[in-house]
Amino acid sequence: MPNSQYTTNITHVLKRLCGGDTPYTIKRLNLVILSSILFAVGLNTSFFGEVLKLYPFGWSQAVFHIALFLLLLCATILLLNILCVRFLTKPFLATLFIVCSLANYFMQTYGIVMNTEMLENIIQTSPSESVDLATPMLFFNLVVFGLLPSYLIIRIRIDYGSWKRALLSRVVVSATTLVVITASLFSSPPTFASFFREHKPVRYHANPIAFIYSVVKLASSSPVQINQEIRSIASDATIQSDSARKLIVLVVGETARADRFSLNGYEQETNPMLKQEDIINLTNVIAAGTSTAISVPSMFSHMGREEFSSSKARRTENLLDVLDRTGVSILWRDNNSDSKGVALRVEYQDFKDPNVNPINDGEPRDEGMLYGLQDYINEKEGDILIVLHQMGSHGPAYYKRYPKEFEVFTPVCTSSQLEKCSQEEIDNAYDNTILYTDYFLSKVIALLKENDEDFQTAMLYFSDHGESLGEGNMYLHGYPYSLAPIEQKHVPAILWFGSSFPVERDLLAKGASENYSHDNIFHTMLGLFEVQTTARNDTLDIVARNRAYITNEAMLANTNLIDKAKEKETTTIID
């Protein structure tokens, strides 16, 4: 009989939650506590997984593990108790469960963290890119830990009580949780001191605390401004008189890492085409960010990495604006998500659209961006800059990033769930994407060679950031810059110049192994187009000291400045 009564009560509760006339009622504080327990137990598998890697489970660490769990639980209760304000409680908690269920899955599966850069990258991710991330386990996590709790929260009735009682409960709960948090920290002071000082990346895995912190930080750094004025830079820019027209193609790579280029010593031959060209391979280039949303705007900004911020970049002109003002014809073709705000004021063409990209086998191919370029070149007068933004090696579905005939390295991972593939399969799939990029760049060079008689031609290739392929159980990219592994920051860079372009190739090749970064791109591009402006810094122009019009005296004077700049860059990178 008791079992029958228990079953009846459960059925009664479920009936109410699933559509009964009178929803189940719960006090606001109880809902906050239950939600916090679910977050701590169900949505922090990534956090505790990282903790156990550093502090394996055992009797010697038992006190620390229990204290850490209580600290996380009480910190979550404290945070939610403050943020769950009356009628905002339901939509806030429901949304939080959904987004945190996804965040926990991605952190646990790919080893990424939900910091501000990653959130900004997610916001700017296109629907087609999101499809590659959709897996059965993602939907399982979303349904069990996201949609189901959200549905139950929406269905129940919350007893908020009086304002006086609500205020009193907030004070009591805040005081109690702070006491428990303090006691937890003092239960094992040396271990906690080591944990917070030496293992800062782990904190980004804490759900929902780290996620809420990152959202608030991102929102505060990106104020919404209607019709905001764009700050002008290099208003004095002019191109020095020169009868020779210039045709330059700047290829913005995607997710390519330098150590996977055979030009840099990688054992698999990933650059069979480029090695046949007279290129300058820059071997030590560091990206300005670890995500497309940060790196691409930074590549075209006059601000160095230390000064750069997305909000400032959106309110400031960039390289394309300066060149456009000097009369250079500019075309941006994109086979990625978009230009991240860089090409808003110049001609832009979306080659991710299958109706625009003629080379499409289910995936719009980078090679399609070359279609019709010769017609564009023939129609323009004066200097021309063409920017090609690749899909490149965008993960995790590396196997989709190249045509089948470029599947040279096998076996390959044919899943977005990289944890289900062997390291060899992941490496081969990724290496095939580099092989296709090698082919694409050779096609760009071939196009420029066809125009070498009419133009001084050049191609520059820089990847936006690198990629983790399982090193340290970390995948993809977007890790906080100061904590990111070198695989996410060390990027390939290629320079190619036509026969009549005024550069000292031998001298430039000798400096190919020096330290460079995305900070050099703005000034190098101004130098290539011979733009005169006070905003241009020759010490950051990769080819300035090798240009034909620079005198030996100027080269000697610049050498000391360049060396100092490189010392500063090297120090920044080490820091």
Steps between C-alpha positions, in 0.01 A plus 500: 500500500775753577663426165169556327452831679855607414441420133174693507674808645774489237243462225303791645806726501599405145145555381502850641839578350404361161175679452281463806261776601704604805879512458719392786603790728852550632658778700748715312784418739440127469504531120833685518652230723369211285622671183842558655526133597413395144760740363767374740428131445381478139652796316850508639637172371748703294613697807548199726658305215769769475541503879550122516774523237691731732397347833418129449238354729641344816485524876777759505289734283156408638471810719596727212250336261212526748590858588525596132157351430347691794675817386360467147152412626484788749646748251230397251226536763636841596507617137157366402344627822606851398406476131165317530277803549127424514347478152840483327578175682330263254641635173842551656533148640345334195742679267794431730436125504483486121817697430697339782406149385652588162800670660575197718480267201739706287745551786502130586516382138746746346687636801399859420394760756212747494692825540406829335697426181323166457159659561574767240607230258179306565285807440668552162487133396284436195218239503688286247800480735274414793364196315843337516485514880162326525549144630275246675682561831444874465125446466502255790666757727271773374183298566594346837685793660354791305152463356353268768598719800392809305160348425446405865597850613256659256221266611530544877353783703750697707410634842696825522356600836499856623777745421599500867529121512687493169751757624548314826560169320756663274692637796489172694596286199779738399645495850473123529659428163784743569571320828508161323719640221745641755504173697559305178797717407655463845451123502806458278678837458820379324308298243253779424784753476674278246174431315407867450854620429631229267189367327307808393358346178290256706287783636358561150336156518289583807131501402309733513732742684765536232238520226306779672826686569603478134159618378507801732857582398420472131187716535684767695780515242259526206261788569222536246527830317256609235655680199835515678764705327796315351831648612725585210864391488782591258302795363823626340549179297609542140667270246829627366510552126581179318404401148499128582164363605486255789283189529521341844301205633483461877383153600359474852545139603279314745621280787832403340789428735860555398633164611275320250666668202768274351676826406566528874633147535182297547558137401192463279524682165224757542655768273591326172383796289639791702845345523523534122437875518745778576340585834621649824382280787480690829559234762443688826170686481274533805127567467329790675224277633384142526162551333383640167289767669810652657777415254343618174413853617841521668679404176356810330527734797771759564481407868750246623383191686565665837272794416240317293141448610200399294293796619771750400550327166130531417520875558825556308603490136724216390754425226232467233355843581843661471580334165152576367550868580825504300321367191584129519220279362410247770303175477434264792390147411394283791463122524487513879230640729566868413766771528439559874424864426818571302342533153186695591600801289651330194370267229411164656400170339374197692640182344358286779176532304474194270319717245811720474782249540531295178716229661263332738484128572273533799760730656589833336870472418766766547607460139163638393606844626735525201208479256457822300794676666670565168189682377505712817868581446441596136220741595697698759748783466790577728615280788294200610476309828307172511439333838407131499368368834530121502297228663841333519535250784193595701414223746384274639376352169841512332399228255251743343759768427653350188381326181525121500802500268701676773446216748861392462574421864290213632322373706307816589257599772154533341321627810465827686537303823878507500521306826367196312783511244859387534777758506620376162155551345472853639850591382441362149169681454656826614811451285278453194353845565852646495568314176193665345610842626839438334318432172278807541797731561676360194190589295510856638865528398416365152235773460749767600760367258250549218488870592872548559554700180238761586548522878750474778342191657521353849325250726504498878355211700447510877292256700272663758587256781609143558324191634531242775473144370492307825819622666429502871152366422421838345325550165404788269600854608382808689688441826584815702801653326731515799429134576464363146748237380742590223306283253219758509732801450786397270368551147636456147572803281608507134620790284524482120604781266478528124810557291465880490401565863764727662625281784841359586403133509834370622513737793135432583559124490788537746263661750224241451575330832479817708210563739190653344133523592166619370608846617725518191222460243352854514835671449629247247194545278532879512862460403425271207254756359755776573258689720654797673344579838606575855297194607742270322784357708788375286641305792194275475503480119640156419643606164568870559877464542517291184301721266683635197425865576646492854859620511774311674520774764131467576533124517784532751301745712195274496694188595550608861136600532381171349719298735354688797149439376571129463643487851178652625289251301707208630463621857124535452473149361701352787292688754 
